[in-house]
């Protein structure tokens, strides 16, 4: 694959992440209905979105009661839209004791006030053919669903740009980039470090003649900070750890490939990330692709390179109806099965297994080394086998898992 083609997809200039004026005002939280927790149809009254072939949306409601909107074209899978929503929620989850992330309400409120919007067009990015609405783009072909073939195989033809593009939205409209944000001091520090990283050869590494042109474009549009910290984020959360075509991350444009390399090769970038984001992905629910078969692991395993990424997850949910399984990690995991018969292994930590109905609709049987939970409603939760799970969470409350 030619570097300049990849580079164009990675770094093409994006519209400022601001929602354009529409014919009808954004609904208040009480009217946001299914879009807050699922995906809803965009009303026909929003003609500009409809004319650009955006037919569905999901919302994140800021503390001030205003929505941050994610809109998608019809062919984008709902699960990809929900993944984008969950990543946005993760970026806006408070990080106690951090310098800039301990209270993210002002960041979320700034995004909502700036009418921040993420758009998810179908297919792949084609330069010059972007939808003509003012929103941060995230294309269908660059947001692999957790557990999908693209995700499990670390398919670089469909590399995961969701972290990068969604954080651009948070950065530009919430922290403060192209729009007035809540953390101008943090933005100043990020911009200064981006320039230092270029000067010291940590980022913007000239692996290709087009890198220099890209840096000049970023300088002209005041986007150095956004692109630099996005590179740090992708490495920090394991997205480049399995990449073996070049040293470092972001195709070799960034010096570090893994979190361990960050510690020695870009400690200042790592510190700036940890001033806003957590070490583990608290606040993110991984929705596992319904076609996934086998055991989805949140524990790093060299035989399964996708676990470079999933090792940082905390909560995971199987979707669909296959008899698949989840293995947790040392965190306090929240694990949920699907309509099939699942095995949920919590591992270390104080772990929770989640079920759809009230406790009276399940038969709970402890065995020597596991607990079985049988759903009396056919086609709902199936029969699940639990190991190292401390809490059973039903619709009517939590129950301590029986000893075995």
C-alpha positions as CSV (number, residue, x, y, z in Angstrom):
1,X,0.0,0.0,0.0
2,X,1.4,3.4,-0.9
3,X,2.2,5.6,2.0
4,X,0.8,8.8,0.4
5,X,-2.6,7.1,-0.1
6,X,-2.8,6.1,3.5
7,X,-1.5,9.5,4.6
8,X,-4.3,11.3,2.7
9,X,-6.9,9.1,4.4
10,X,-5.2,9.7,7.8
11,X,-4.7,13.4,7.6
12,X,-7.0,15.0,5.0
13,X,-8.4,18.3,6.3
14,X,-11.8,18.0,7.9
15,X,-14.6,20.5,8.2
16,X,-14.8,22.3,11.5
17,X,-16.9,20.1,13.9
18,X,-19.9,22.5,14.1
19,X,-23.4,21.7,13.3
20,X,-25.0,24.0,10.7
21,X,-28.3,25.8,11.3
22,X,-31.3,23.7,10.6
23,X,-34.9,24.3,10.1
24,X,-36.0,23.0,13.5
25,X,-34.2,23.4,16.8
26,X,-32.5,20.5,18.6
27,X,-35.0,18.6,20.9
28,X,-34.8,18.9,24.6
29,X,-33.6,15.8,26.5
30,X,-37.2,14.7,27.2
31,X,-37.9,14.5,23.5
32,X,-34.6,12.7,22.5
33,X,-36.3,9.3,23.1
34,X,-34.6,6.2,21.7
35,X,-31.7,8.1,20.2
36,X,-30.1,8.6,23.6
37,X,-29.7,4.8,24.2
38,X,-30.1,3.5,20.7
39,X,-30.4,4.7,17.1
40,X,-33.4,6.7,15.9
41,X,-34.5,8.0,12.5
42,X,-33.7,11.6,11.7
43,X,-37.0,13.4,11.1
44,X,-37.8,14.5,7.6
45,X,-38.0,18.1,8.8
46,X,-34.2,18.1,9.1
47,X,-33.9,18.6,5.3
48,X,-30.2,19.4,5.0
49,X,-29.2,16.2,6.8
50,X,-31.7,14.2,4.8
51,X,-30.6,15.7,1.5
52,X,-27.0,14.6,2.4
53,X,-28.4,11.1,2.9
54,X,-28.1,11.0,6.6
55,X,-31.1,9.0,7.9
56,X,-30.4,8.1,11.5
57,X,-28.8,9.4,14.6
58,X,-27.8,8.8,18.2
59,X,-27.3,11.4,20.9
60,X,-25.1,12.1,23.9
61,X,-26.8,14.6,26.2
62,X,-24.4,17.1,27.9
63,X,-24.9,18.1,31.5
64,X,-26.5,21.3,30.3
65,X,-29.3,19.3,28.7
66,X,-28.3,19.9,25.1
67,X,-27.4,17.1,22.7
68,X,-24.2,16.2,21.0
69,X,-25.3,14.5,17.8
70,X,-23.9,11.6,15.8
71,X,-25.6,11.2,12.4
72,X,-25.1,8.3,10.0
73,X,-26.1,7.4,6.4
74,X,-28.4,4.4,6.0
75,X,-25.7,1.8,5.1
76,X,-23.6,2.4,8.2
77,X,-24.4,-0.4,10.7
78,X,-26.2,0.6,13.8
79,X,-23.6,-1.2,15.9
80,X,-20.9,1.1,14.4
81,X,-23.0,4.2,15.2
82,X,-23.4,2.9,18.8
83,X,-19.6,2.2,19.0
84,X,-19.0,5.9,18.1
85,X,-21.5,7.0,20.7
86,X,-19.8,4.8,23.4
87,X,-16.3,6.2,22.4
88,X,-17.6,9.7,22.8
89,X,-19.1,8.8,26.2
90,X,-15.7,7.4,27.2
91,X,-13.8,10.6,26.2
92,X,-16.3,12.6,28.3
93,X,-16.2,10.4,31.4
94,X,-14.6,12.0,34.4
95,X,-11.1,10.9,35.4
96,X,-10.7,11.4,39.2
97,X,-7.4,13.0,40.3
98,X,-6.4,14.0,36.8
99,X,-5.3,17.5,36.0
100,X,-7.7,18.3,33.2
101,X,-10.1,15.4,33.2
102,X,-11.5,15.2,36.7
103,X,-14.6,17.2,35.7
104,X,-15.5,17.0,32.0
105,X,-18.9,18.6,32.3
106,X,-17.6,22.0,31.0
107,X,-16.0,20.1,28.0
108,X,-19.3,18.3,27.2
109,X,-21.3,21.6,27.7
110,X,-18.9,23.4,25.3
111,X,-19.4,20.8,22.7
112,X,-23.2,21.0,23.0
113,X,-23.1,24.8,23.0
114,X,-20.9,24.7,19.8
115,X,-23.4,22.3,18.3
116,X,-20.7,19.7,17.8
117,X,-21.7,16.9,15.4
118,X,-20.1,13.7,14.2
119,X,-21.1,12.5,10.7
120,X,-20.7,8.9,9.6
121,X,-20.9,8.5,5.8
122,X,-21.1,5.2,4.1
123,X,-18.1,3.4,2.6
124,X,-14.6,4.9,2.4
125,X,-13.3,8.5,2.4
126,X,-12.9,9.9,-1.1
127,X,-11.2,13.3,-1.3
128,X,-13.4,16.0,-2.7
129,X,-16.6,13.9,-2.3
130,X,-17.3,14.6,1.4
131,X,-20.9,15.3,2.4
132,X,-21.5,19.0,2.4
133,X,-22.4,19.5,6.1
134,X,-20.3,21.0,8.9
135,X,-19.4,18.0,11.0
136,X,-16.4,15.9,12.0
137,X,-16.3,12.9,9.6
138,X,-15.9,9.3,10.5
139,X,-16.4,6.9,7.6
140,X,-17.9,3.5,7.8
141,X,-14.8,1.8,6.5
142,X,-12.6,3.2,9.3
143,X,-14.7,2.2,12.3
144,X,-14.4,-1.6,12.8
145,X,-16.9,-2.9,15.4
146,X,-15.3,-4.7,18.3
147,X,-15.0,-8.4,17.5
148,X,-15.6,-7.9,13.8
149,X,-13.3,-9.4,11.2
150,X,-11.6,-6.0,10.6
151,X,-11.1,-5.6,14.3
152,X,-9.8,-9.1,15.1
153,X,-7.4,-9.3,12.1
154,X,-6.1,-5.7,12.7
155,X,-7.1,-5.0,9.1
156,X,-5.0,-2.0,8.1
157,X,-7.1,-1.5,4.9
158,X,-9.8,-0.6,7.4
159,X,-7.7,0.8,10.2
160,X,-9.6,2.1,13.2
161,X,-9.8,5.8,13.0
162,X,-12.7,6.2,15.4
163,X,-10.5,7.1,18.4
164,X,-8.8,9.8,16.3
165,X,-11.8,11.3,14.6
166,X,-14.1,11.3,17.7
167,X,-11.3,12.9,19.8
168,X,-10.9,15.5,17.1
169,X,-14.5,16.4,17.8
170,X,-14.0,16.6,21.5
171,X,-10.8,18.6,21.0
172,X,-12.0,21.1,18.5
173,X,-15.4,21.8,20.1
174,X,-14.9,20.9,23.7
175,X,-11.3,21.4,24.8
176,X,-10.9,24.3,22.4
177,X,-9.4,24.2,18.9
178,X,-11.3,25.7,16.0
179,X,-14.0,26.8,18.5
180,X,-14.0,28.3,22.0
181,X,-13.6,25.5,24.4
182,X,-13.4,24.8,28.2
183,X,-9.7,24.0,28.5
184,X,-7.6,26.7,26.7
185,X,-4.6,26.0,28.9
186,X,-4.6,22.3,28.0
187,X,-4.9,23.3,24.4
188,X,-1.8,25.6,24.8
189,X,0.2,22.7,26.3
190,X,-0.8,20.3,23.6
191,X,0.1,22.8,20.9
192,X,3.5,23.5,22.4
193,X,4.2,19.8,22.8
194,X,3.2,19.0,19.2
195,X,5.7,21.6,18.0
196,X,8.4,20.2,20.3
197,X,7.6,16.7,19.1
198,X,8.2,17.7,15.5
199,X,11.4,19.5,16.3
200,X,12.7,16.5,18.3
201,X,11.7,13.9,15.7
202,X,9.0,12.2,17.9
203,X,6.1,13.0,15.6
204,X,5.7,14.1,12.0
205,X,8.5,11.8,11.2
206,X,9.3,12.3,7.4
207,X,8.7,8.7,6.3
208,X,7.4,10.1,3.0
209,X,7.8,13.5,1.2
210,X,4.1,14.2,1.7
211,X,4.6,14.3,5.5
212,X,6.2,17.7,5.3
213,X,3.3,19.0,3.2
214,X,0.8,17.6,5.7
215,X,2.6,19.3,8.7
216,X,2.4,22.6,6.8
217,X,-1.3,22.1,6.2
218,X,-1.8,21.4,9.9
219,X,0.2,24.5,10.8
220,X,-1.9,26.7,8.5
221,X,-5.2,25.4,9.9
222,X,-4.0,25.4,13.5
223,X,-4.5,21.6,13.9
224,X,-1.0,20.5,15.1
225,X,-2.2,19.8,18.6
226,X,-5.2,17.8,17.5
227,X,-3.3,15.5,15.2
228,X,-0.4,15.1,17.6
229,X,-2.4,14.0,20.7
230,X,-4.5,11.7,18.4
231,X,-1.4,9.9,17.5
232,X,-0.5,9.5,21.2
233,X,-4.1,8.3,22.0
234,X,-4.0,5.6,19.3
235,X,-0.7,4.2,20.6
236,X,-1.8,4.5,24.2
237,X,-4.9,2.3,23.7
238,X,-3.1,-0.3,21.6
239,X,-4.3,0.5,18.1
240,X,-0.8,0.3,16.6
241,X,0.8,-2.4,18.8
242,X,0.2,-5.2,16.2
243,X,1.5,-3.0,13.2
244,X,4.7,-4.6,11.9
245,X,5.2,-2.8,8.6
246,X,7.3,0.0,10.1
247,X,8.7,1.2,13.5
248,X,6.4,3.3,15.6
249,X,2.7,4.1,15.2
250,X,0.5,6.0,12.7
251,X,2.3,4.2,9.7
252,X,5.6,5.3,11.2
253,X,4.8,9.0,11.5
254,X,4.8,8.7,15.3
255,X,7.8,7.4,17.3
256,X,5.9,4.9,19.6
257,X,4.0,1.8,18.8
258,X,3.0,0.6,22.3
259,X,2.2,2.1,25.7
260,X,5.6,0.8,27.0
261,X,7.4,2.6,24.2
262,X,5.5,5.8,25.1
263,X,7.1,5.7,28.5
264,X,10.6,6.0,27.0
265,X,10.1,7.6,23.6
266,X,7.4,10.2,24.3
267,X,6.9,10.6,28.1
268,X,5.7,14.1,27.9
269,X,3.0,13.1,25.4
270,X,2.0,10.3,27.6
271,X,1.7,12.6,30.6
272,X,-0.4,15.1,28.6
273,X,-2.8,12.2,27.6
274,X,-3.0,11.0,31.2
275,X,-3.9,14.5,32.3
276,X,-7.3,14.1,30.5
277,X,-7.9,10.3,29.9
278,X,-7.7,7.2,32.0
279,X,-5.4,4.2,31.8
280,X,-8.3,1.8,31.3
281,X,-11.3,2.5,29.2
282,X,-13.8,3.2,32.1
283,X,-17.0,4.6,30.6
284,X,-16.8,2.6,27.4
285,X,-19.0,-0.5,26.7
286,X,-17.6,-2.7,24.0
287,X,-20.4,-4.1,21.9
288,X,-19.1,-7.3,20.3
289,X,-20.0,-8.0,16.7
290,X,-22.9,-10.5,16.4
291,X,-20.8,-12.6,14.0
292,X,-18.0,-13.1,16.5
293,X,-17.4,-16.7,17.5
294,X,-15.3,-18.1,20.3
295,X,-14.1,-16.2,23.3
296,X,-13.6,-12.4,23.2
297,X,-10.8,-11.6,25.7
298,X,-10.1,-8.5,27.7
299,X,-6.7,-10.0,28.7
300,X,-3.7,-9.6,26.5
301,X,-2.8,-12.8,24.7
302,X,0.1,-13.0,22.2
303,X,-1.8,-15.5,20.1
304,X,-4.6,-13.0,19.6
305,X,-3.1,-9.7,18.5
306,X,-6.5,-7.9,18.8
307,X,-6.0,-8.1,22.6
308,X,-3.4,-5.3,22.3
309,X,-6.6,-3.2,22.1
310,X,-9.2,-5.1,24.1
311,X,-6.8,-5.4,27.1
312,X,-7.8,-1.8,28.0
313,X,-11.5,-2.5,28.0
314,X,-13.5,-2.8,31.2
315,X,-17.1,-3.5,30.1
316,X,-18.2,-5.8,27.2
317,X,-21.5,-7.0,25.8
318,X,-22.0,-9.9,23.3
319,X,-24.6,-9.0,20.7
320,X,-26.6,-11.4,18.4
321,X,-27.3,-15.0,19.3
322,X,-24.1,-17.1,18.8
323,X,-22.9,-19.2,21.7
324,X,-19.8,-17.0,22.3
325,X,-18.0,-16.1,25.5
326,X,-16.1,-13.3,27.2
327,X,-13.0,-13.4,29.4
328,X,-12.4,-10.4,31.6
329,X,-9.2,-8.9,33.1
330,X,-8.0,-7.6,36.4
331,X,-10.5,-4.7,36.4
332,X,-14.0,-4.7,37.9
333,X,-15.6,-5.9,34.7
334,X,-19.2,-5.7,33.7
335,X,-20.0,-8.5,31.3
336,X,-23.3,-9.2,29.4
337,X,-24.2,-12.2,27.3
338,X,-26.5,-12.3,24.2
339,X,-29.5,-14.4,23.2
340,X,-27.3,-17.5,23.0
341,X,-25.7,-19.7,25.7
342,X,-22.6,-17.9,26.9
343,X,-19.7,-18.4,29.2
344,X,-18.6,-15.3,31.1
345,X,-15.3,-15.4,33.0
346,X,-14.6,-12.4,35.2
347,X,-11.0,-13.1,36.1
348,X,-9.6,-10.9,38.8
349,X,-11.5,-8.0,40.2
350,X,-15.0,-7.6,41.5
351,X,-17.0,-8.6,38.4
352,X,-20.6,-8.3,37.4
353,X,-22.7,-10.4,35.0
354,X,-25.8,-8.6,33.6
355,X,-29.2,-10.1,32.7
356,X,-32.2,-8.6,31.0
357,X,-35.1,-9.5,33.2
358,X,-35.9,-9.6,37.0
359,X,-34.2,-12.2,39.1
360,X,-37.4,-14.3,39.6
361,X,-37.3,-15.2,35.9
362,X,-34.0,-17.0,36.2
363,X,-32.8,-20.3,37.7
364,X,-29.5,-20.0,39.5
365,X,-27.5,-23.1,40.2
366,X,-24.0,-23.2,41.7
367,X,-21.6,-26.0,40.9
368,X,-18.1,-26.8,42.1
369,X,-16.3,-24.3,40.0
370,X,-19.0,-22.3,38.2
371,X,-22.5,-20.9,38.4
372,X,-25.2,-21.5,35.7
373,X,-27.9,-19.0,35.2
374,X,-30.9,-20.2,33.1
375,X,-33.4,-17.8,31.7
376,X,-37.0,-19.0,31.8
377,X,-37.9,-16.7,28.9
378,X,-37.0,-18.4,25.6
379,X,-34.9,-16.4,23.2
380,X,-33.8,-13.7,25.7
381,X,-30.6,-14.4,27.7
382,X,-30.1,-18.2,27.1
383,X,-28.3,-20.4,29.6
384,X,-25.0,-18.8,30.8
385,X,-22.1,-20.3,32.7
386,X,-20.3,-18.0,35.0
387,X,-16.8,-18.2,36.6
388,X,-15.1,-15.7,38.8
389,X,-18.2,-13.5,38.8
390,X,-19.1,-11.9,42.1
391,X,-22.4,-10.1,41.3
392,X,-25.5,-11.0,39.2
393,X,-27.2,-7.9,37.9
394,X,-30.9,-8.3,37.1
395,X,-33.5,-5.7,36.0
396,X,-34.7,-5.4,39.5
397,X,-31.4,-5.2,41.3
398,X,-28.1,-6.9,42.1
399,X,-27.7,-10.3,43.8
400,X,-24.5,-11.7,45.2
401,X,-23.3,-14.7,43.1
402,X,-23.7,-17.9,45.1
403,X,-20.5,-19.6,46.4
404,X,-19.3,-22.6,44.5
